[in-house]
Amino acid sequence: MLLSELLGTPVVTTSGDDLGRVRDVLVVQDGPLGANGHARLRLHALAVGTRSFGTQLGYTQGTVRGPWILRVLWRRAPRMVPWTAIVQRHRDRIVVDETKLEPEQED
């Protein structure tokens, strides 16, 4: 699977709620050991939202507030959807189980 196959893909819940589009991914280095002795990267979560500007600047975790102009232009952090919540992946959409999602945090 290529990252380009995921970016921009619409994400919906099993009940049909639109969560936005995949804007970025979160990978962790805890996969099986490779030949070089280092753990491989594993896809952990999708950053899903309606805007991509803040994500492209690295604001996906929601912990960085940035300069005031960015706070005004970009008010909402993307929602992190765990890879384990995905129940179906098609070319035109990704379906997630809403019971495995954490509640959205308010600013």
C-alpha positions as CSV (number, residue, x, y, z in Angstrom):
1,M,0.0,0.0,0.0
2,L,1.3,3.5,-0.9
3,L,0.6,6.6,1.1
4,S,-0.7,8.3,-2.1
5,E,-3.5,5.7,-2.1
6,L,-4.7,6.9,1.2
7,L,-4.2,10.7,1.1
8,G,-7.4,12.6,0.1
9,T,-9.6,9.5,0.5
10,P,-13.0,10.2,2.1
11,V,-13.6,8.6,5.5
12,V,-17.1,7.6,6.7
13,T,-18.4,5.6,9.7
14,T,-20.4,2.4,9.4
15,S,-23.5,4.5,10.0
16,G,-22.7,6.8,7.1
17,D,-21.4,9.9,9.0
18,D,-18.7,11.8,7.0
19,L,-15.5,12.4,9.0
20,G,-13.6,14.2,6.3
21,R,-10.6,13.1,4.2
22,V,-7.3,11.5,5.0
23,R,-4.8,14.4,5.4
24,D,-1.8,12.6,6.9
25,V,-0.8,9.4,8.6
26,L,0.8,8.6,11.9
27,V,3.4,5.8,11.8
28,V,5.3,4.3,14.8
29,Q,8.5,2.3,14.7
30,D,7.5,-0.8,16.6
31,G,7.0,-3.3,13.8
32,P,9.0,-6.5,13.3
33,L,12.8,-6.2,13.3
34,G,14.4,-5.8,9.9
35,A,17.7,-7.1,8.7
36,N,19.5,-4.1,10.1
37,G,18.2,-4.7,13.6
38,H,15.8,-1.8,13.7
39,A,12.0,-2.1,14.1
40,R,10.0,-1.4,11.0
41,L,7.4,1.3,10.6
42,R,3.8,0.5,11.2
43,L,0.8,2.5,10.2
44,H,-0.9,3.5,13.5
45,A,-3.5,6.1,12.6
46,L,-5.0,8.3,10.0
47,A,-5.3,12.1,10.5
48,V,-8.8,12.8,9.1
49,G,-10.3,16.2,8.7
50,T,-12.0,18.7,6.4
51,R,-8.9,21.0,6.0
52,S,-5.3,20.1,5.2
53,F,-3.4,23.4,5.8
54,G,-2.6,22.8,9.4
55,T,-1.8,19.1,8.8
56,Q,0.7,20.0,6.1
57,L,2.5,22.3,8.6
58,G,2.7,19.5,11.2
59,Y,-0.1,20.4,13.5
60,T,-1.8,17.0,13.4
61,Q,-1.4,16.3,17.1
62,G,-3.2,19.4,18.3
63,T,-0.6,20.2,20.9
64,V,1.1,23.1,19.0
65,R,-0.9,26.3,19.0
66,G,1.4,28.3,16.7
67,P,1.4,32.0,15.9
68,W,-1.9,33.8,16.3
69,I,-2.5,34.0,12.6
70,L,-2.5,30.2,12.3
71,R,-4.9,29.9,15.2
72,V,-7.3,32.2,13.3
73,L,-6.9,30.5,10.0
74,W,-6.8,26.9,11.2
75,R,-9.0,26.3,14.2
76,R,-9.5,22.6,14.2
77,A,-7.0,19.7,14.6
78,P,-7.7,16.7,12.5
79,R,-9.2,13.6,14.1
80,M,-6.9,10.7,14.7
81,V,-8.5,7.5,13.5
82,P,-6.7,4.4,14.7
83,W,-5.9,1.9,12.0
84,T,-7.6,-0.8,14.0
85,A,-10.9,1.1,13.6
86,I,-10.9,0.6,9.8
87,V,-13.4,-2.1,8.7
88,Q,-13.3,-1.5,4.9
89,R,-10.9,0.2,2.5
90,H,-12.0,0.9,-1.0
91,R,-10.5,3.1,-3.7
92,D,-13.2,5.7,-3.3
93,R,-13.6,5.6,0.6
94,I,-12.5,4.2,3.9
95,V,-15.2,2.9,6.3
96,V,-14.5,3.0,10.1
97,D,-16.2,1.5,13.1
98,E,-17.4,4.5,15.1
99,T,-17.4,2.5,18.4
100,K,-13.6,2.2,18.2
101,L,-13.1,6.0,17.8
102,E,-12.2,8.3,20.7
103,P,-14.7,11.2,21.3
104,E,-13.7,14.4,19.5
105,Q,-12.0,16.9,21.8
106,E,-13.3,20.4,21.9
107,D,-10.9,23.4,21.8
